[in-house]
Amino acid sequence: MTMSQPREPVVELQRRYGRPGTAALDRLRAVKRERGQITSADIDAIAAELHLPRAHLYGTATFFEEFGMHRRGQRHVSVCAGTACFAASQGRHIPAVERALGISRGGCTDDGGTSLQPVYCLGYCYGGPAALDGEQACAGPDLVDQLLGTAPRRDPAIPAYSGVAQPVLLAGILGGERSWRSWPHVVREPDAARRVVTEVAASGLRGRGGAGFPVAQKWESAATARTEGPRFLIVNGDEGDPGSYIDRLLLEGDPNRVLEGVALAGLAAHASRGFIYVRAEYPKARDAIQAAVIEARAAGHLGLDIAGSGHDFDVEVVEGAGSYVAGEETSLIHSMEGLRGGTLARPPFPTTSGLFGYPTVVNNVESVATVPWIVEHGGAAYAQLGVHGEHGQRLVCVNESFARPGVYEVPLGIPLRRIVDDLAGGLKNGRRLRSLQVGGPLGGFLAPEQLDLPLSGPALAAAGVSLGHASLLGLDDTIPGRAVLKHLWRFAAAESCGTCSPCRIGSLRGLEFARRGDLPSVRQICATMHSASLCAFGPGVAQAVRSVLRVYVEELEAGASR
């Protein structure tokens, strides 16, 4: 049986001649960081060096925010424009940084000394507003003073708490439980892959990245694909949802647990190679997981003939280049192939035709980090950890608006009110909760009276929101509904990949209508994006906007009538 026809001609060239797309990302990144700008001559030179079409490199260079054709200064400041930082300052921190540095967003000083770029987001939702000065973090209400050097820089650690009797994902971070306990034994078993698949299937584990697809089923689909050639596993650490910093916690705080999960998942999917795709906005996470890969190779956990089992498996860390949509699996694969991160219609699914046309599993960081515990303790034990018919446990982020912000491990099915009021302590300083954003910018907003809903994908979907990455972001009653609506549309306009016109044009028109207060036109744009967009981004934006219109309906309609 021959391989499925590749969907991009340049990918077929790379497959045949062994020119990995990640080389294109690496070369473009090196030029941008070394010289501050990628010129037309640079694109010509890299295309010639890698023997790839110029259009291929041009599309990639102009798509990703990290590359961009704008000038990058010797000092480059990335300021967070995500929802948590917006909530922390009502969006005032970005104009304040612009004034302090004397640069407009997206600009660079005339002498090339300093540049400023807004990003979604930096993963400091528990302590924002935040910025990266080069790769050094600054976070807190005195962000401007930190950037000016008149206040000490703060890079606060992520607070992590257990809301369960037996932590699974936080077992290493909170309890010091060591990793690589199962892998050396499991990999030597005669039918090791089948054991991993069986236990994870029994656990009921579903993907934690938002889609909620059964993890074991995805592995089996790739393992049994009737295709010659290698199989790949990609771990999606492109945690672009503003409000979520779970991947950052796991990659920085317990990278060995993540890596053991990658090895077990690769075994189950019959993959010969794994890739961990880390956001460019997470430099500490990138360095931590890269160091863990080096240590794992030295310990014999990765490489050829692991533990004398005859199984070969290695892992490569890939750094992203700044695109929210690259978190969608076909866009992520495009990025790794060195292409612009546009999405693709499915089928074919990546499990039959993915990276370079080969069967590819894409799993989320939290998903693979759960696997070692399941393999060690059994799928049945994990399935019993949830409540109210849900299986397992999840990590939930809450933002700095709460009295105790941080990451909480909780059972699936727990009421949202238990997390918001009891664990996180409600909003700080006696503020009144006006709305709760669930699951990131495409998840949606709930009103305070809806907090008795359980942390459950089906239950939240019935209420018109998505569980997504399981972040909970509280907005108080000092933030106007119209500001929330415009912020959401700005995010959509900035992060649409532009592949399909309903989303590309709709996100811009939605922002225009929101600024005017034209709610009927906003609703019409949502209907178009929901029904006609190519990937889940457009429908997700429409769902989130509709939830804002529901929660803030009286306020928005009163404003529109004036």
N, C-alpha and C positions, 0 to 999 in steps of 0.2 A: 504494500500500500504506500503510495507516494504522499508527500506532504501537501497540505492544503495550499492553494495558490496565495502567495503573499499579497497583501492589500496595498503595498507601496512598492514601486519598482526599486527605489533606492535601498529598501530593506532586503530585497532579494540580492542586490549587489553585496551588501554587507554579509549576508548569510553565506553566499558562495565564496567570498574572498576573505572572510574573517576580519572584517573591519568593524569593530564594535562601535555602536553609536555613542557610548559613553565617552569615547575619545573626543568626539565633537564637543560635548559639554565641557570636558576638561580643558581643551585648548581655548575655547571661547572664554571660559572663566579666567584662565591664566592671563590672557591678553587684557581683559577688562580690569583685572586687579593690578596688573603691572603698569599699564599705560593710561588707565582711566576711561578709555573709550575704544569701542570696536569700530574701525573704519572699513570702508569698502575694500581697501587694499588688504586689510587683515582677513576679511572673508575670502578674498581670492586666494591668499596664501594658505589658509587652513584647508580650503577645498582642494587645492593642489596637493598639499601634504597628505591628506587622507584619501585622495583619489575619489572624492565625492562631488556630485554636481553643485555648482555655486548656489543655485536656487535652494537646495537643501540646507546649506549653511545659513543663507540669508533669512529663510523662514524661521529657523531656530533662533538666530541672534535677535530678531525683531519681536519674537513672541514672548520670551521669558523676561520678567522684570529684572532679574539679576544681571542680565546682559544689557538689554536695551541699547538704543543708539544715543541715549543721553550721556553727558559727561559725568564721570565719577571723580571726585576730588581725592587728594591725598588723604584727607580725613573724610570718611563717609559715615553719615549718621542715618540710621534707619529708625524712624519713629513709628510707633504702633498706632494704627488707625482702626484697630479691631473694636468690637462692641464693648468689651470689658473696660478698655481704656477710655472709650467714648463715655461710658457710664461713670467712670471715675472722675472725669473732668467736664462732662457734658460737651466734649469735643474741643474744649478751650486750650488743651495742652499743645496741639499742633500749631495754631497761630502763635502761641507764646514761644515755641521753639523757633519758628520762622523769624520772629522779631529778634530773639536773642542771638541767633546765628547770622542774621542779616541775609537770609536766603529764602526764596519761596520754595514750596514743596516741588520736588522734581528738578530743582535748579542746582547750579554750582557757581561758586564765586568766580569772578573774572580771572583771578590768578590761579585757578585750579586747586586752591587750598582745601576748600570744604564743600561738600555736597550734601543734600538732604533728600530723603526719599521716604514717603509713607508706605507702610507694609501692613498686611493682614495675616497673622498677628505674630507676636514674639513669644507667646507662651508664658507671660508674666501676669496673667489675668488675676492672680491672687494678690498682686502688689503693685499694680499700675497706678498711673500711666508709665509706659516704659519706652526705652529706645536702646539700640545697639550703636555704640560709638566704635566703629570698626567691628571688632568681635567682642568688645567689652560691654556688658550690660549696665544700664542705669535704670532704676525703677523707684517710684515713689512720688508723693505729691510735690516734692521739690525737684522734679526732673530737670527743669530748666537750670537751676543752680548747679546740679550735678554736671550737666553738659558744659556749663561755663567755668567749672572748676572752683566755684565758691562754696560748694558743699561736698562732703565725702560721697564717693560713688557707692551705691548699694546694689548688690546682686543677691537678693534674698533667696534662700533655699525654698524648695516647694514643700509646704506643710502637708503631711500625709497622716491619715487617721484610719483606724479600723472601726467600722460599724457592724462587725460580725464576730462570731465566736471564734472562727477559724479563718484567718486571712489566707487567700490563695495567691493573688497577684502581689500583695504587699508582704508576703512571707519573708522575703529577703530584706526588704527595706525596713520593716518594723521589727521583725523577729530574728534577723541575722541568719535565716536558713540558707545554707549554701546551695549553689547550683551544680549542674552536671552530676546529679545523683543517679538519674535513671539512664541517661544516654549510654555510658560505657557498657552497661549490661544488656540493655534492650537491643542495641545495634548488633550484638553477637547472636541473638536468638535466631533460630532457623526461619521463622516466618515473622520477622520483626515488623515489617510494614503492615501486615494484616493485623497484628496486635494493636498497633497505634491507631489504625483506622477504626477497629472494633470498639476500643475504649472511648475514643472521642465521639463516635456515633452514639454510643450508649449514654454519654454525658449530656447530649442535647445541645452541645456548644454551637452557637451561631456566630457569624462574623460580627465583630464589634466595630466595624468601620462605618456602619449605617445601613447597609443593605440587608443584613441579618440572614444571609444564606447559610445553610448547614455546612460547617467546615469540612467534616469528613466526606460529604457528598462531592464537594469541589475537588478534594484530593483524588477521590476515586475516578472522577471524570477525566482528570489529566492522566492518571496512571493507566487507564484503560483505553485512552484515545488511540485509534487505529492509524498511527502515524510513525514513520521511521524517524530516527534522530533523537536528540536530547530532549529532556524535559526540564523546565526551570521553575523555581519558586521565587517570587518577589514579595518582600515584606514592605508594606506601604507605611512608611514613617513620615509621609508628607501631610502632617497634621495641620491642615490649613483652616479648620473651623475656629474662628475667633471665639474664645471662651473655653476652649479645650487645651489642656496641657498634659494629658495622660501619657502620650507617647514620649514626651520630653522627660517626664518623671521616670518612666521605665527604662528608657535608653541611657539616661544619665545615672539613675540611682541603682539599677540592677541589670546592667547590660548582659551579664552572663546568663540570667534566666531567659531573657529574650533570645539569646543566641542558641541556647539549648532547645528552646521551642522551635526555632528555625530549623535546626538539625533534625528534630523529630518530624516536623511537617514535611521537610524535603524527603525524608525516608518514606513517609506515607504516600507521597505523590510520585515516587520513583524519580525524583529530580536528581540530577548530577551536579547542579550548581544553584546556589542561592544568592539573592541580591537584597540588600537592605537599603531602601531609598529614604534618605534623611533630608529634611527641609534645609535649605540654605540658611534660614533664619534660626537654626538650632546648632550653632557651632560646637557648643559643649557636648551635645548629644552625639554629633558626628565623631568627635574625638574619642568619646567614651566607648562607643560601639566599635570603632576601628581598633582601639587598644585591646578590647575584648576578643576581637577576631584574631589578632596576633597571638595573644595568650592561648587561645583555644587551639590554634595550629601547633604551638609549641608543646601543648599538653597532649597532643594526639587526638583531640576531639574532632578535628577537621583535617581534610587532606585525602591521601590515597590509602586504601586498605585500612580503614579506621578500626583500631582495636583488633586487627587480624580478621575482620569480618568479611573482607572482600568488597566492602561498600566504599565508594569514593564520593566525597561531597565537600565542596569548599564554598566560601561565602565572600562576596565582594560588597563593600560599602560604596554606594553611589550618592553623590550630593546633588540635590535638586537645584533649581534655578529660579524659584520664585513664581509659582503659578498655583492658584487655588484649584483650578480645574484639573491640574495634574494629579490630584488625589483620586479622580475617577480612573478606573483600572485601564481602560483603553487609552486615555490620555497619558497616564503614567507610563505605559508601555511605549507609546510614541516618544515620550521624553527620553526614555532609555535607549531608544533607537537613534537618538540624535535629531529627531524631527520636532517641529512645532507641536505643542501639546493639544492638538485638536482631538475631539472624541470621534468614535466610530459607531455606526449602527451595528447591532448584533441580532442574530448570529452572523458569522461564526463567533463563538465565545472564546475568550483567551485560553480556556482549558483545552480547546482543540486547536486553536491557531492564535498564539499569543506573541511573545517576544521573538522576533525574527521568523515568525510563522510557526514556531514550535509550541507544543502544549505547555501552558504556563498557568500556575496557580498564583493568585494575588491574595495575600492575607494581611490583615491589619496587625500592628504591633501588639495590641492587647490580646488579640486572638491567639497568636503564637505563644505569648507569655503565659497563657493559661494551660497550654498543653503539657508541660512537664509535671504539674501537679496531677492532672487527670491520669497520665500514664502511670505515675507512681501510686496513686491512691485508688484508681479505678473510676470508670465513667459513671457507675451507679452512685458512688459516693458524691461525685460532683453534682449529679442531677438532683440530689436531695437538698442542696444548699439554698435553693431559691424558696420563695414563699408564694402562696396564692396561685399555684399551678405553673409558675415560672421555674426555669432550670438555671442554677448557677448564680454567680456573683459578678458584679461589675464595678468598675471605678467610675466615680462621678466627681466632676470638678464643680466648685462653686467660686464665684468671683469675689473681688475685694470689697464689694458692697456689704458682704455678710460679716457678722461678728467674728466667725472662725472660718476664714477662707482656706481653701486647700483641696486636696483629693481625698475622697472617702471611698473605702471599699464597703459595698452594701449588697444585700441579697436582691436579686431581681424580684420585682413584685412589691417592694416596700413602698408605702405611700410617699408621695413627694413631700407632703407636709412634715413627715418625720425627718427627712433630710434637711429641709429648709429651716424649720423652727427648732427642732431638737438637736440635731447634730451640728448644723452650721450656726445655730443661735439667733436666727432671724437677722434682719438688716441692722447694721451697727448704728450707733448714735441715735437710736429711737426712730430712725426713718421708717416711712410706711411703704410697704411693697406695693407697687402699682402694676407690674407685670413680671412674668418669669419667662425668659427665653430658654427653651429646651432644645438640646441637640445642635447648637450652632446656628449660624445665620439662615440656614435652609430648614431648620427644625420647626420653628414657630414659637408663638407667644401664648401663654396662658394667663388668665386673670387669677387674682388671689383666691377666689372662691372655687377654683378648679384644682387646688393643691391636694385634694383627697384622692386624685387619680393615682394609680400605681405606676411605678417605674417599669413599664411594660410596653413593648412595641405595639401590639394590637390595641391596647387600651388607649394609648396616646394617639394612634392613628385615627381611632374612632372620634377623638376630640379635635381632629384637624391639625395635629402636629406630629413630628417624627422624633423618635428617640435619638437617632443619629449617633453621635459620639458621646452622648450622655452627659453633656455639660449642662449646668443650671446657672443661669445668669440673671441676677435680680436687678431690676430697674426701679428706682424709687419714684415718688410722686412729684419730684421737682423736675423731672425730665419730660418735656412735652411730647405728646403722641406724634405730632407732626415732625419733630426732630428725629424720633425713632424711625418713622416711615422714610424720611429722606436719607437717613444713615443706611438703611437697608438697601435702598435703591442705588446709593453711591457704591456700596459694596458690589452689587450685581453688575453695575456698569463697568467697574474696574476689573472684575474677575471673569466676566464672560469670555470664553475662548474665541468667540467670533465665528465659529464654524457654520452655525445656522442663523439665518436672518431673524427668525422670531425672537431669539434670545439676544443676539447682537444689537438689533435695533430696538427691540422691546425694552431692554434694560435702560437704554438712554432715554426713550420716550417716557418710561415709567418715572424716572427721576425728574424729567421736565414737568410732567403732570402733578407729581407730588409737590414740587416747589410752588405750583400754581394753586394747589388745593383742589384740583379737579378730580374728585373721587370717582365719578362715573367712568372717566377715561382710564383711571388707574385700574378699575375693575375689568374693563374691556381688555386692557393690555395683559392682565393676569390670565384671562380666559384664553387669549391667543398663545401666550407662552406655555400654558399648561398643556394645551392640546397639540401644539405644532413643533415644540422644541425637539432637537435630536437626542439629547441626553437628559439626565435627571436634574441638571442644574436649572434649566428654565422652569420646569414644574415645581422644583423646590423653592425657587424665588417666589413663584405665584402663590404657593401654599403659605409661605412665611408672610408675605404681604397681606394676604387675606386674613391671617390670624391677627396681625396688627390692626386691621380695619375692624375686626370683631371686638378686640379688647379695648380699643380706644374710640369706639364708634361715636359716642356722644360728643366727645371732645373734638374729633376730627370733623364731624358734620357741623358742629357749631362754628368751627373756624372757617369751614368752606362757605358758610352762609354769609360771612361778613365781607 
